[in-house]
Structure formats: structure tokens, C-alpha cells
């Protein structure tokens, strides 16, 4: 049995005040690009939320995710679990910005 292709899904809420703007998007894309797995992100808070490539800054900006939005991160590939866990942790921790005090 091979785990070469396994899918993992994590749902996380954006805690930082400014939501998913350019700096957090770049942090997300940089981290996602370190993994071999495909990364798909959906803003499930928006009706009809479209699927975007989590390794594309341009596509990630289309999510229009603000504070409190829920993102579904789906990873598929050889390191899918590690990718899903790392990306979920990045979002949950507000991209390194203290959620209550910073506007970034």
C-alpha cells in the first residue's frame, strides 16, 4: 500500500484584523510552495466560494477573506498531511501577527 497520493482537509478561521491581504497571502504561498502536494483553498464563508490554487498569490487574493472567514485548505500529494497541518497552523496563528493588537 502506498500513501503517495493522499488528500487532507483542514478548515481554519482567519483571526487577524486585516484578514488575508498581500503580506499574509505571500506567507501562505511561500509556505505552500515548499510542499510537493497540490494545495487548494476555498473561502467557505462566501456563497459559491471558488477553489483557488494555494500556491498562486494572484488566485489567493481572489478569496477576499476577511477576519472571521473560514478557509478550507485541501492538500493532495505525497506530503499532503504535513502541508495541510503547516498551512492551517500559519492561518490559526494569524500569520505571525497578534490578532487583537495588530492591523496587518
Z-matrix of the N, CA and C atoms (Angstrom, degrees):
N
C 1 1.458
C 2 1.518 1 109.10
N 3 1.338 2 117.15 1 134.56
C 4 1.462 3 121.91 2 -178.17
C 5 1.515 4 111.23 3 -115.97
N 6 1.349 5 117.73 4 135.24
C 7 1.460 6 119.51 5 174.19
C 8 1.512 7 111.43 6 -97.06
N 9 1.302 8 118.08 7 24.90
C 10 1.467 9 121.28 8 -176.80
C 11 1.524 10 111.79 9 -57.73
N 12 1.321 11 118.14 10 -36.15
C 13 1.458 12 120.69 11 -179.54
C 14 1.526 13 109.70 12 -124.99
N 15 1.321 14 116.17 13 100.29
C 16 1.444 15 122.01 14 179.77
C 17 1.519 16 108.84 15 -132.58
N 18 1.329 17 116.98 16 140.55
C 19 1.457 18 121.58 17 -179.67
C 20 1.520 19 110.53 18 -104.70
N 21 1.332 20 115.70 19 136.59
C 22 1.466 21 122.37 20 175.95
C 23 1.520 22 108.05 21 -128.64
N 24 1.320 23 115.77 22 142.25
C 25 1.461 24 121.19 23 179.97
C 26 1.519 25 108.95 24 -128.44
N 27 1.332 26 115.73 25 133.75
C 28 1.460 27 122.15 26 175.89
C 29 1.527 28 107.07 27 -129.85
N 30 1.336 29 116.94 28 140.41
C 31 1.457 30 120.92 29 172.78
C 32 1.520 31 107.69 30 -114.78
N 33 1.332 32 114.80 31 130.03
C 34 1.458 33 120.84 32 -176.79
C 35 1.522 34 110.02 33 -136.36
N 36 1.320 35 115.27 34 148.64
C 37 1.461 36 121.38 35 178.18
C 38 1.523 37 109.52 36 -99.61
N 39 1.315 38 116.48 37 138.89
C 40 1.464 39 121.22 38 179.29
C 41 1.526 40 108.76 39 -78.57
N 42 1.352 41 117.51 40 116.40
C 43 1.460 42 120.17 41 -176.41
C 44 1.533 43 115.18 42 -93.02
N 45 1.327 44 117.82 43 -19.84
C 46 1.464 45 118.63 44 -173.35
C 47 1.528 46 111.70 45 -79.75
N 48 1.339 47 115.34 46 146.11
C 49 1.461 48 123.44 47 -174.28
C 50 1.517 49 114.55 48 -53.33
N 51 1.311 50 117.45 49 -45.19
C 52 1.464 51 121.12 50 -174.22
C 53 1.526 52 113.10 51 -84.68
N 54 1.317 53 117.70 52 -3.05
C 55 1.453 54 120.09 53 178.79
C 56 1.515 55 113.13 54 70.23
N 57 1.303 56 114.31 55 -151.64
C 58 1.467 57 121.15 56 -174.97
C 59 1.529 58 109.22 57 -95.10
N 60 1.332 59 115.81 58 84.37
C 61 1.463 60 120.97 59 177.66
C 62 1.525 61 108.23 60 -104.14
N 63 1.325 62 118.04 61 -167.81
C 64 1.466 63 122.05 62 -169.56
C 65 1.527 64 114.53 63 -55.67
N 66 1.327 65 118.72 64 -47.61
C 67 1.467 66 119.93 65 -176.42
C 68 1.531 67 112.04 66 -64.01
N 69 1.353 68 118.72 67 -51.15
C 70 1.463 69 117.88 68 177.61
C 71 1.533 70 113.35 69 -62.96
N 72 1.324 71 116.61 70 -34.54
C 73 1.465 72 119.03 71 177.09
C 74 1.519 73 109.68 72 -59.95
N 75 1.321 74 117.18 73 -45.68
C 76 1.470 75 120.00 74 -179.68
C 77 1.526 76 111.42 75 -64.64
N 78 1.331 77 117.33 76 -37.96
C 79 1.470 78 119.94 77 176.45
C 80 1.523 79 109.77 78 -61.46
N 81 1.327 80 116.24 79 -44.48
C 82 1.464 81 121.16 80 -179.30
C 83 1.524 82 110.61 81 -62.30
N 84 1.336 83 116.09 82 -49.62
C 85 1.466 84 121.55 83 -178.34
C 86 1.530 85 111.09 84 -62.72
N 87 1.337 86 116.94 85 -42.71
C 88 1.468 87 120.37 86 178.33
C 89 1.521 88 111.09 87 -59.76
N 90 1.337 89 116.35 88 -44.45
C 91 1.461 90 120.02 89 179.92
C 92 1.533 91 110.43 90 -68.42
N 93 1.315 92 117.51 91 -45.54
C 94 1.468 93 121.01 92 -179.37
C 95 1.524 94 111.20 93 -59.10
N 96 1.327 95 116.10 94 -36.57
C 97 1.466 96 121.07 95 -177.27
C 98 1.522 97 113.23 96 -70.52
N 99 1.300 98 117.45 97 -13.49
C 100 1.471 99 120.99 98 177.17
C 101 1.525 100 112.34 99 -75.50
N 102 1.325 101 116.03 100 -15.39
C 103 1.470 102 120.87 101 -176.73
C 104 1.522 103 110.41 102 -102.94
N 105 1.326 104 115.05 103 152.16
C 106 1.459 105 121.30 104 178.47
C 107 1.530 106 111.08 105 -77.95
N 108 1.310 107 116.65 106 -26.58
C 109 1.457 108 121.77 107 -175.97
C 110 1.519 109 112.90 108 -66.51
N 111 1.329 110 114.19 109 153.52
C 112 1.457 111 120.95 110 172.77
C 113 1.529 112 107.18 111 -74.17
N 114 1.331 113 117.19 112 142.43
C 115 1.458 114 122.11 113 179.66
C 116 1.532 115 108.19 114 -125.44
N 117 1.318 116 115.72 115 121.13
C 118 1.463 117 121.77 116 178.13
C 119 1.519 118 107.38 117 -119.53
N 120 1.339 119 116.31 118 135.58
C 121 1.463 120 121.00 119 -178.07
C 122 1.527 121 109.06 120 -126.14
N 123 1.330 122 115.85 121 138.99
C 124 1.464 123 122.59 122 177.92
C 125 1.525 124 107.70 123 -131.09
N 126 1.323 125 117.36 124 135.00
C 127 1.464 126 121.75 125 171.73
C 128 1.523 127 105.01 126 -87.53
N 129 1.333 128 117.64 127 97.85
C 130 1.465 129 121.54 128 -175.05
C 131 1.522 130 112.14 129 -74.81
N 132 1.326 131 117.48 130 -11.09
C 133 1.457 132 121.32 131 178.90
C 134 1.531 133 110.75 132 -72.72
N 135 1.321 134 117.03 133 -31.44
C 136 1.465 135 121.87 134 179.85
C 137 1.518 136 110.24 135 -85.63
N 138 1.311 137 115.61 136 135.62
C 139 1.470 138 119.99 137 176.85
C 140 1.525 139 108.67 138 -61.36
N 141 1.298 140 116.39 139 133.56
C 142 1.459 141 121.34 140 179.09
C 143 1.512 142 113.41 141 65.64
N 144 1.339 143 116.50 142 29.67
C 145 1.465 144 120.97 143 -179.05
C 146 1.516 145 111.90 144 -51.69
N 147 1.329 146 114.83 145 125.38
C 148 1.464 147 118.05 146 -177.93
C 149 1.529 148 111.30 147 -84.58
N 150 1.311 149 114.69 148 155.84
C 151 1.462 150 122.53 149 177.85
C 152 1.515 151 108.05 150 -83.89
N 153 1.339 152 116.43 151 131.03
C 154 1.460 153 120.04 152 177.53
C 155 1.520 154 109.79 153 -125.95
N 156 1.305 155 115.47 154 158.74
C 157 1.457 156 123.22 155 177.45
C 158 1.529 157 108.31 156 -77.64
N 159 1.315 158 116.98 157 117.24
C 160 1.463 159 122.34 158 -178.88
C 161 1.516 160 113.98 159 -69.90
N 162 1.323 161 117.09 160 -3.67
C 163 1.459 162 121.13 161 177.65
C 164 1.532 163 111.06 162 -104.59
N 165 1.334 164 117.17 163 8.26
C 166 1.458 165 122.66 164 -179.93
C 167 1.523 166 110.03 165 -118.73
N 168 1.329 167 116.83 166 114.80
C 169 1.468 168 120.89 167 179.80
C 170 1.529 169 110.68 168 -60.76
N 171 1.320 170 116.78 169 -42.58
C 172 1.469 171 120.51 170 -179.28
C 173 1.535 172 110.59 171 -59.42
N 174 1.326 173 116.44 172 -45.06
C 175 1.458 174 119.41 173 179.99
C 176 1.525 175 112.03 174 -69.47
N 177 1.312 176 117.52 175 -38.97
C 178 1.468 177 120.80 176 179.71
C 179 1.539 178 111.63 177 -61.27
N 180 1.335 179 116.85 178 -35.42
C 181 1.463 180 120.23 179 178.66
C 182 1.537 181 110.78 180 -64.64
N 183 1.322 182 117.82 181 -26.27
C 184 1.459 183 121.74 182 179.60
C 185 1.531 184 112.83 183 -66.80
N 186 1.323 185 117.23 184 -15.87
C 187 1.461 186 120.67 185 -178.62
C 188 1.529 187 112.44 186 -66.60
N 189 1.345 188 116.69 187 -25.66
C 190 1.463 189 121.61 188 -178.35
C 191 1.527 190 111.01 189 46.90
N 192 1.311 191 116.15 190 49.17
C 193 1.457 192 122.08 191 -176.21
C 194 1.529 193 110.77 192 -90.38
N 195 1.312 194 115.94 193 119.49
C 196 1.460 195 122.37 194 179.15
C 197 1.524 196 109.59 195 -105.01
N 198 1.337 197 115.66 196 175.90
C 199 1.469 198 120.31 197 179.22
C 200 1.531 199 109.48 198 -53.83
N 201 1.319 200 115.50 199 132.61
C 202 1.455 201 121.56 200 178.84
C 203 1.520 202 114.82 201 93.00
N 204 1.314 203 117.74 202 -13.66
C 205 1.467 204 120.66 203 177.22
C 206 1.528 205 110.01 204 -67.51
N 207 1.307 206 115.60 205 148.51
C 208 1.461 207 120.95 206 176.79
C 209 1.520 208 109.15 207 -104.34
N 210 1.326 209 114.29 208 126.69
C 211 1.455 210 120.84 209 176.32
C 212 1.520 211 109.29 210 -104.34
N 213 1.320 212 116.02 211 137.69
C 214 1.469 213 121.35 212 171.80
C 215 1.523 214 106.44 213 -103.67
N 216 1.317 215 115.42 214 119.23
C 217 1.461 216 122.15 215 179.95
C 218 1.520 217 107.13 216 -106.77
N 219 1.328 218 116.27 217 117.98
C 220 1.463 219 121.40 218 179.32
C 221 1.522 220 108.25 219 -116.84
N 222 1.311 221 115.78 220 126.80
C 223 1.459 222 120.97 221 -179.98
C 224 1.520 223 108.92 222 -120.15
N 225 1.315 224 115.44 223 144.23
C 226 1.455 225 120.20 224 -177.71
C 227 1.522 226 108.55 225 -143.19
N 228 1.320 227 116.22 226 121.12
C 229 1.456 228 119.85 227 179.59
C 230 1.509 229 112.16 228 149.00
N 231 1.326 230 116.34 229 -169.13
C 232 1.457 231 121.52 230 -172.38
C 233 1.525 232 114.97 231 -66.82
N 234 1.341 233 117.59 232 -27.65
C 235 1.472 234 120.12 233 179.64
C 236 1.524 235 110.82 234 -121.11
N 237 1.341 236 114.78 235 35.09
C 238 1.461 237 121.67 236 -173.55
C 239 1.526 238 113.77 237 -59.92
N 240 1.324 239 117.53 238 -42.52
C 241 1.462 240 119.09 239 -178.07
C 242 1.520 241 110.89 240 -65.74
N 243 1.305 242 117.93 241 -44.46
C 244 1.462 243 121.37 242 179.24
C 245 1.526 244 110.51 243 -63.19
N 246 1.323 245 116.68 244 -40.38
C 247 1.468 246 120.83 245 179.46
C 248 1.524 247 110.43 246 -64.30
N 249 1.321 248 117.15 247 -49.40
C 250 1.469 249 121.27 248 -179.42
C 251 1.520 250 111.13 249 -59.54
N 252 1.323 251 116.60 250 -44.75
C 253 1.465 252 120.77 251 -179.26
C 254 1.527 253 111.60 252 -64.37
N 255 1.325 254 117.24 253 -45.50
C 256 1.470 255 121.26 254 -177.90
C 257 1.530 256 111.17 255 -65.47
N 258 1.322 257 117.20 256 -43.15
C 259 1.463 258 120.69 257 -178.85
C 260 1.523 259 111.19 258 -68.93
N 261 1.333 260 117.04 259 -40.01
C 262 1.465 261 120.44 260 176.95
C 263 1.526 262 110.51 261 -62.70
N 264 1.312 263 116.45 262 -41.03
C 265 1.464 264 120.56 263 179.03
C 266 1.531 265 111.04 264 -63.84
N 267 1.321 266 117.21 265 -41.91
C 268 1.463 267 121.13 266 178.25
C 269 1.528 268 110.79 267 -58.01
N 270 1.328 269 116.62 268 -47.16
C 271 1.462 270 120.51 269 -179.24
C 272 1.528 271 110.67 270 -67.16
N 273 1.326 272 117.10 271 -47.39
C 274 1.468 273 121.18 272 -178.39
C 275 1.520 274 112.82 273 -58.13
N 276 1.312 275 116.29 274 -31.62
C 277 1.464 276 120.67 275 -179.53
C 278 1.523 277 111.86 276 -91.76
N 279 1.326 278 117.02 277 17.63
C 280 1.454 279 121.54 278 173.66
C 281 1.508 280 114.39 279 64.47
N 282 1.328 281 117.34 280 28.05
C 283 1.464 282 122.33 281 178.74
C 284 1.527 283 111.47 282 58.99
N 285 1.336 284 115.56 283 30.96
C 286 1.466 285 120.41 284 177.27
C 287 1.516 286 114.48 285 84.35
N 288 1.341 287 117.41 286 3.87
C 289 1.459 288 122.03 287 178.65
C 290 1.508 289 108.23 288 -106.58
N 291 1.333 290 117.73 289 132.51
C 292 1.464 291 120.84 290 178.82
C 293 1.524 292 108.68 291 -64.02
N 294 1.333 293 118.85 292 119.27
C 295 1.461 294 122.24 293 -170.47
C 296 1.528 295 115.23 294 -58.61
N 297 1.318 296 119.18 295 -34.88
C 298 1.466 297 120.54 296 -175.55
C 299 1.523 298 112.89 297 -83.70
N 300 1.324 299 117.22 298 -27.46
C 301 1.464 300 117.94 299 -169.58
C 302 1.512 301 115.34 300 -105.09
N 303 1.312 302 118.23 301 -22.21
C 304 1.461 303 119.25 302 -173.33
C 305 1.516 304 111.75 303 -107.52
N 306 1.303 305 115.02 304 152.32
C 307 1.457 306 119.22 305 178.98
C 308 1.508 307 111.94 306 -100.39
N 309 1.314 308 118.96 307 -1.71
C 310 1.469 309 121.48 308 179.97
C 311 1.457 310 108.37 309 -81.47
